[in-house]
Amino acid sequence: MSNLKKIEGGVTTPQGFTAGATYTAIKKRENKKPDVAVLYSDLPCSCAACFTTNKFCAAPVILDREILKKGKARAVVINSGNANAATGKQGIEDARTVEREAEKLLGLGEDEVFVCSTGVIGQRLPVDKVLQGIREIIPGKLAKENGSEAAYAIMTTDTVRKECAYELELSTGTVKIGAMAKGSGMIHPNMATMLVYVTTDAKADPADLQKMLSAAVDKSFNMCTVDGDTSTNDSIFLLANGASGVEIKTEEDKKAMADLVLAICTDMARRVASDGEGATHLIEVEAYGLPTEHDARLVAKSIAGSMLFKAAVFGRDANWGRIMAAAGYSGADVDPTRADCIIKSAAGEVQVMKDGFGADFSEELAKKVLTEHDITVIVRFYQGDGEAKAWGCDLTYDYVKINGDYRT
Amino acid sequence: MSNLKKIEGGVTTPQGFTAGATYTAIKKRENKKPDVAVLYSDLPCSCAACFTTNKFCAAPVILDREILKKGKARAVVINSGNANAATGKQGIEDARTVEREAEKLLGLGEDEVFVCSTGVIGQRLPVDKVLQGIREIIPGKLAKENGSEAAYAIMTTDTVRKECAYELELSTGTVKIGAMAKGSGMIHPNMATMLVYVTTDAKADPADLQKMLSAAVDKSFNMCTVDGDTSTNDSIFLLANGASGVEIKTEEDKKAMADLVLAICTDMARRVASDGEGATHLIEVEAYGLPTEHDARLVAKSIAGSMLFKAAVFGRDANWGRIMAAAGYSGADVDPTRADCIIKSAAGEVQVMKDGFGADFSEELAKKVLTEHDITVIVRFYQGDGEAKAWGCDLTYDYVKINGDYRT
């Protein structure tokens, strides 16, 4: 991936994409943080998407699955503050009303606008507010420079905007890719665990895009956990409008493009884990030497999701027993008798376990290592070539505080 | 189960069982809480047991599995403060040393003493202290009245002793059953999730006992979660010494005895969940109307284990969206469109969801309901006869505090 370059920007960085956002008081907020966003492409897009596996999926997910079948969408309307989930037929009608109005305002045909919602479950979507919002945004507020404002609008308990962009040189030219995401709580691998929008000005076939996206999601968002709760709403979209004129056709370009999609998804998944509700640490887990990749994924996810280990990281306690216990109950085929474990960060590294047994290590250095925000846990087995990475965050008082009083 | 009567007592209440405990400073404690316990039967016992499924199981678990094969054990030595887990061959040797010494002191043959440990993972068992402990206990401190002291000795982060006893009239006489348990953190269904000792003076075949115990564990301890972390050590033993002279032979008596074992296991599982680390609420989840019992178990466990719902209960927030989301990602075959949900406690009950949609309910009453210590969540589907119960606790600041600084 030597041609891959990280650049400033976000979801509107690729050519032909604009966005806009506004505040409609879906949730009363003193700071009037915007709560409705529109993402728009000047040109028709090839679309791919992955959706939550939760059976109580939200109305927008049900609608978007239908829209995706037509594969010609050009815009997305997103609101925060209300999930439009567990809202029955009314919820689907409400989502449809928003979709139709956006299509009318944008002069598009039927089923060209995806609708997404995030926020409280079980309350009817305040449709009038969302409609008022998109009328304010379209067309006046749609602009290239508003990508960041849209990333702000989709935040709920998120503390930072999540956006990034990359540029890639292919055989026939340069393409850009950008993304924004929202996700902080109710985050757990089972795609999808948040709202994510990836845009690119490459020109690609929808089937190819879907393949790239599904593969990337599997190694990125599906390996990211905050609390083990799989959301009802969450969705990731990849929109390719072809504005760069660069076609993704050769196998080589497809491979490079797939790497690019994986890179941006991994980047965003790390940001979501890092901004997990109440988090003070990003925990990256690398598992090596398992019999299969599947085993490695189980181990990495299990460690990243262990409540006990998450609490230990918060307490800066190198409690490696909890790491290995989590590997042990992961369901993977692990041989504990020859395992090694290392904890590292920018402050250094400590080997806490060697050959299945506790290693002598400096508690002082371990504490120092765990003082950094980004922590990496490496577990190594000697059973095969399976490896995987997962991302999580620590468990803090603030997680409890945020979620003890979220709805009321 | 009309003949079943709850009585005062614990693990030494059935005839022929004695216990003792002492403090050996495995962990320095100002209050000198005992940390080594011995449970002993005057008569040979039929034995049954279930063990953790964690692949990093502790040395005592490896040893006890061997001892169980001989099926004639009469005593158990338990220490708290050190788990003797991830301690390699040394750990097994250490457990064996404790076993042999106990057998010598008690005048028993080989493989007649189970050994259990609970506490920090990855540090060598202080064998000398444990040996010193059992020498202090055997025989001088072994007494019927010391059951409660033994229940105290096995506690780690537990805040209360967990013991209970029942009496049952069978066709040929009355039998007693008693239990003690330790469990507070690293608790999650996958048997076993703690240390549990069930004693009875009934006379039964080991195979029958194992059948009863496995079935009871499946509906009790395996449906109990505190933090999703399956321990490396945990084990449950059922010891039947026949001291009452009452034989469990007829199918009717076997059925009654199985119900008794289930009753005492359920009682203890509730206590473990209720005393979950940092817990301020016991959460009981009842799931009805699922296609199969397996689906119902998945749903009940998923709700009881949801970090988000646990935090909501702590915050006394009737956030039923999180309940249904947890049912939705449980992996069960659930139909969200016709589901109902009720939250109740001694203070009353509120129906928060009806026919898959949020019900109008009084937030004030809901808050009142959630103020009680014991909360019951009832979810009802309309798909079949599958039903199950699970037990969990809320997620509190104290869970984070306890586990942020457990080891150091």
Chai-1 contact restraints between the chains, C-beta under 6 A:
chainA,res_idxA,chainB,res_idxB,connection_type,confidence,min_distance_angstrom,max_distance_angstrom,comment,restraint_id
A,N54,B,G328,contact,1.0,0.0,6.0,A-B,restraint_1
A,N54,B,Y329,contact,1.0,0.0,6.0,A-B,restraint_2
A,K55,B,G328,contact,1.0,0.0,6.0,A-B,restraint_3
A,K55,B,V334,contact,1.0,0.0,6.0,A-B,restraint_4
A,K55,B,P336,contact,1.0,0.0,6.0,A-B,restraint_5
A,F56,B,M324,contact,1.0,0.0,6.0,A-B,restraint_6
A,F56,B,A325,contact,1.0,0.0,6.0,A-B,restraint_7
A,F56,B,G328,contact,1.0,0.0,6.0,A-B,restraint_8
A,F56,B,P336,contact,1.0,0.0,6.0,A-B,restraint_9
A,A86,B,G321,contact,1.0,0.0,6.0,A-B,restraint_10
A,A86,B,M324,contact,1.0,0.0,6.0,A-B,restraint_11
A,G88,B,G356,contact,1.0,0.0,6.0,A-B,restraint_12
A,G88,B,F357,contact,1.0,0.0,6.0,A-B,restraint_13
A,I121,B,G321,contact,1.0,0.0,6.0,A-B,restraint_14
A,G122,B,G321,contact,1.0,0.0,6.0,A-B,restraint_15
A,G122,B,G358,contact,1.0,0.0,6.0,A-B,restraint_16
A,D227,B,M307,contact,1.0,0.0,6.0,A-B,restraint_17
A,D227,B,L308,contact,1.0,0.0,6.0,A-B,restraint_18
A,G228,B,M307,contact,1.0,0.0,6.0,A-B,restraint_19
A,D229,B,S306,contact,1.0,0.0,6.0,A-B,restraint_20
A,D229,B,L308,contact,1.0,0.0,6.0,A-B,restraint_21
A,T230,B,Y329,contact,1.0,0.0,6.0,A-B,restraint_22
A,T232,B,A325,contact,1.0,0.0,6.0,A-B,restraint_23
A,S306,B,D229,contact,1.0,0.0,6.0,A-B,restraint_24
A,M307,B,D227,contact,1.0,0.0,6.0,A-B,restraint_25
A,M307,B,G228,contact,1.0,0.0,6.0,A-B,restraint_26
A,L308,B,D229,contact,1.0,0.0,6.0,A-B,restraint_27
A,L308,B,N403,contact,1.0,0.0,6.0,A-B,restraint_28
A,A311,B,V400,contact,1.0,0.0,6.0,A-B,restraint_29
A,A311,B,N403,contact,1.0,0.0,6.0,A-B,restraint_30
A,A311,B,G404,contact,1.0,0.0,6.0,A-B,restraint_31
A,F314,B,G404,contact,1.0,0.0,6.0,A-B,restraint_32
A,G315,B,G404,contact,1.0,0.0,6.0,A-B,restraint_33
A,G315,B,D405,contact,1.0,0.0,6.0,A-B,restraint_34
A,D317,B,R407,contact,1.0,0.0,6.0,A-B,restraint_35
A,D317,B,T408,contact,1.0,0.0,6.0,A-B,restraint_36
A,N319,B,R407,contact,1.0,0.0,6.0,A-B,restraint_37
A,G321,B,I121,contact,1.0,0.0,6.0,A-B,restraint_38
A,G321,B,G122,contact,1.0,0.0,6.0,A-B,restraint_39
A,M324,B,F56,contact,1.0,0.0,6.0,A-B,restraint_40
A,M324,B,A86,contact,1.0,0.0,6.0,A-B,restraint_41
A,A325,B,F56,contact,1.0,0.0,6.0,A-B,restraint_42
A,A325,B,T232,contact,1.0,0.0,6.0,A-B,restraint_43
A,G328,B,N54,contact,1.0,0.0,6.0,A-B,restraint_44
A,G328,B,K55,contact,1.0,0.0,6.0,A-B,restraint_45
A,G328,B,F56,contact,1.0,0.0,6.0,A-B,restraint_46
A,Y329,B,N54,contact,1.0,0.0,6.0,A-B,restraint_47
A,Y329,B,T230,contact,1.0,0.0,6.0,A-B,restraint_48
A,V334,B,K55,contact,1.0,0.0,6.0,A-B,restraint_49
A,P336,B,K55,contact,1.0,0.0,6.0,A-B,restraint_50
A,P336,B,F56,contact,1.0,0.0,6.0,A-B,restraint_51
A,F357,B,G88,contact,1.0,0.0,6.0,A-B,restraint_52
A,G358,B,G122,contact,1.0,0.0,6.0,A-B,restraint_53
A,L395,B,V400,contact,1.0,0.0,6.0,A-B,restraint_54
A,Y397,B,Y397,contact,1.0,0.0,6.0,A-B,restraint_55
A,Y397,B,V400,contact,1.0,0.0,6.0,A-B,restraint_56
A,V400,B,A311,contact,1.0,0.0,6.0,A-B,restraint_57
A,V400,B,L395,contact,1.0,0.0,6.0,A-B,restraint_58
A,V400,B,Y397,contact,1.0,0.0,6.0,A-B,restraint_59
A,N403,B,L308,contact,1.0,0.0,6.0,A-B,restraint_60
A,N403,B,A311,contact,1.0,0.0,6.0,A-B,restraint_61
A,G404,B,A311,contact,1.0,0.0,6.0,A-B,restraint_62
A,G404,B,F314,contact,1.0,0.0,6.0,A-B,restraint_63
A,G404,B,G315,contact,1.0,0.0,6.0,A-B,restraint_64
A,D405,B,G315,contact,1.0,0.0,6.0,A-B,restraint_65
A,R407,B,D317,contact,1.0,0.0,6.0,A-B,restraint_66
A,R407,B,N319,contact,1.0,0.0,6.0,A-B,restraint_67
A,T408,B,D317,contact,1.0,0.0,6.0,A-B,restraint_68
